[in-house]
């Protein structure tokens, strides 16, 4: 399939704008190619789904923090500090390097457990690829946004009183391959 010439030019311009945005946005930070692509492809979703409350001055608990890409996003939107929990060794290495350049990030290399909710934080973001089910047994008192993976898990969160929002896009690979398979669950927010 060939794109019309105007479509090719449009694609080149969009990619150029995205690359410039990424370069400026992440200046001084270290991200792998995968995380770079994540930032470029998911930033619009983060604006839409990760900002249910005003983060100015809030301490954030970022569970599934990756290399710090969502922490950077929260800091750029007013968070005062971000506790980043990441269990993947590879991702944690860059998270730790990025935290060296930013005193407002605390990297924590471990799996999430409910005791992590005892930290004095004002907002919880969780994206841990299906393991978010552990939250269903917790009494969450702060605003929280959880990326929920799987239709059955989505229904469990909904039954537990979480508000569910589904992205309007449908990916062709991974968890997003079926409509509604990846969604966002909110509690204690205005969303």
C-alpha positions in Angstrom: 0.0 0.0 0.0 1.4 3.4 -1.0 0.6 6.6 0.9 -0.4 9.6 -1.2 2.4 12.1 -1.4 0.6 14.5 0.9 0.2 11.7 3.5 3.9 11.0 3.3 4.8 14.6 3.9 2.3 14.8 6.8 3.8 11.7 8.4 7.3 13.1 8.1 6.2 16.4 9.7 4.4 14.6 12.6 7.5 12.4 13.2 9.7 15.5 13.2 7.5 17.4 15.6 7.4 14.3 17.9 11.2 13.9 17.8 11.8 17.5 18.7 9.2 17.4 21.5 10.9 14.2 22.9 14.4 15.7 22.7 13.3 18.9 24.5 11.0 17.1 27.0 13.7 14.6 28.1 16.7 16.8 28.1 19.2 15.4 30.6 17.4 12.1 31.1 18.4 8.6 29.8 15.9 6.3 28.2 16.2 3.1 26.2 14.8 3.1 22.6 11.7 1.2 23.9 11.0 4.0 26.6 11.6 6.7 24.0 9.0 5.2 21.8 6.7 4.9 24.8 7.0 8.5 25.6 6.4 9.5 22.0 3.3 7.3 21.6 1.7 7.5 25.0 2.1 11.1 26.1 -1.3 12.1 24.9 -2.8 9.2 26.8 -1.0 10.3 29.9 -2.5 13.8 29.6 -5.9 12.3 29.3 -5.8 9.4 31.8 -3.0 10.2 34.4 -4.1 13.8 35.3 -7.4 13.3 37.1 -6.4 15.7 39.8 -4.2 18.7 40.1 -0.7 17.4 41.0 0.8 20.7 42.0 2.8 20.0 45.2 1.6 16.4 45.6 3.9 13.5 46.3 3.2 10.6 43.8 3.6 6.9 44.2 4.5 5.6 40.7 4.2 1.8 40.7 5.5 0.3 37.5 7.7 3.4 37.0 9.8 2.0 34.2 12.9 4.1 33.5 11.2 7.2 35.1 9.2 8.3 32.0 6.0 8.7 34.0 7.8 10.3 36.9 9.2 12.9 34.5 5.7 13.5 33.3 4.3 13.9 36.9 7.2 16.3 37.8 6.6 18.4 34.7 2.9 18.7 35.9 3.6 20.0 39.4 4.4 16.9 41.5 6.8 17.8 44.3 8.3 14.3 44.6 7.8 10.9 43.0 8.5 7.5 44.7 9.2 5.1 41.8 8.7 1.4 42.4 10.1 -0.7 39.6 11.0 -4.4 39.8 12.5 -4.9 36.3 16.3 -4.9 36.6 16.9 -3.4 33.2 14.4 -0.6 33.6 15.6 0.1 37.1 19.2 0.8 35.9 18.0 3.8 33.9 15.6 4.8 36.6 18.4 5.0 39.0 20.6 7.0 36.6 17.7 9.4 36.0 17.1 9.8 39.8 20.8 10.9 40.2 20.0 14.0 38.2 16.7 14.7 40.0 16.5 14.9 43.8 12.7 14.8 43.6 12.7 11.1 42.5 13.2 8.2 44.9 13.9 4.9 43.0 12.8 1.7 44.7 13.9 -1.6 43.2 11.3 -4.1 44.3 7.9 -5.7 43.7 4.9 -3.7 44.9 3.1 -4.8 48.1 0.3 -3.2 50.0 2.6 -1.8 52.6 3.9 0.6 50.0 0.5 2.4 50.3 1.6 3.5 53.8 3.9 6.1 52.4 2.7 9.7 52.8 1.6 10.3 49.2 -1.2 12.3 47.6 -1.6 10.3 44.3 -1.1 6.7 43.2 -0.4 5.7 39.6 -0.1 2.0 38.9 0.8 0.1 35.7 2.1 -3.3 36.5 0.8 -5.5 33.7 -2.0 -7.5 35.4 -0.6 -7.6 38.9 -2.8 -4.5 39.8 -5.4 -7.0 41.2 -3.7 -6.7 44.6 -5.3 -3.3 45.0 -8.8 -4.8 45.1 -8.1 -5.9 48.7 -6.9 -2.4 49.8 -8.8 0.6 51.1 -7.4 3.3 48.9 -7.8 6.8 50.5 -6.0 8.9 48.0 -6.7 9.6 44.3 -5.5 6.7 42.2 -5.3 5.8 38.5 -4.5 2.2 37.6 -3.9 0.9 34.1 -6.0 -2.3 34.2 -5.0 -5.2 31.9 -7.6 -7.7 30.9 -11.4 -7.8 30.6 -12.0 -10.0 33.7 -9.8 -7.7 35.8 -11.6 -4.6 34.5 -14.9 -6.2 35.6 -13.4 -6.9 39.1 -12.3 -3.3 39.5 -15.7 -2.0 38.3 -17.5 -4.3 40.8 -15.2 -3.0 43.6 -16.4 0.6 42.9 -13.7 1.9 40.7 -14.7 4.1 37.7 -13.6 2.6 34.4 -12.5 4.6 31.3 -11.5 2.9 28.1 -9.2 4.5 25.6 -10.7 5.2 22.2 -7.8 3.6 20.4 -7.4 0.0 19.7 -3.8 -1.4 19.4 -3.2 -4.3 17.1 -0.7 -6.0 19.5 -0.4 -6.8 23.2 -3.0 -6.1 25.8 -4.8 -3.6 23.6 -5.7 -6.1 20.9 -9.3 -6.3 22.0 -11.5 -3.2 22.6 -11.6 -2.5 26.3 -8.8 -4.9 27.1 -6.6 -2.2 28.5 -8.4 0.5 30.4 -8.0 2.9 33.3 -9.6 2.6 36.7 -10.1 5.6 39.0 -10.9 5.9 42.7 -11.2 9.1 44.8 -10.9 11.3 41.7 -13.3 13.5 39.9 -12.8 11.5 36.7 
